[in-house]
Amino acid sequence: MELTTENNRMLHRMRRVQRWAAAMRALYWLLIIGLAFGSFYFVKPYFEQLTKVYTQGAANFSTIQTEFSNIQSFFGKGKSDTTATTE
């Protein structure tokens, strides 16, 4: 009878440890998922600002390319003015 009681106590302790382990594992994953979303919320304004700077930079680069093309056509660099004669 004493062996049965001791065995029962050990099984109850093992089950309690399993419950705590499951609870801690769930808390661990909730913490990781929460930190992922929280860090995204924290970093989101920086990503938006970076996207804004990128789009403005791309627009400025496009404008520079257009102006450079206009300057080239104004000075006639697009045409071949000099031809080499080989005789």
C-alpha positions, 0 to 999 in steps of 0.5 A: 500500500505504501508503494502505491501511495508513493507511486501516486504522489510521483505521478501527480508531481510528474503531471504537475510538472508537465502542466507547468512545462506546457504553460511555460511553452505557451507563454514562450511562444506568445512572447516571441509572437508578441515581440515580433509584432511589437518590433514591427509596430516599432520599426514601421515608421522607419520603413515608411520613411525609407520607402518615402525617401526611396520613391523621392530619390527615384523620382529625382533620378528620373528627373536628372536623367531627363534633364541630362538627355535634354542637355545632350540633345541641346548641345547635339551630343546625340548626333555624330558630328565628327566623322573620321575619314580613312582614305 
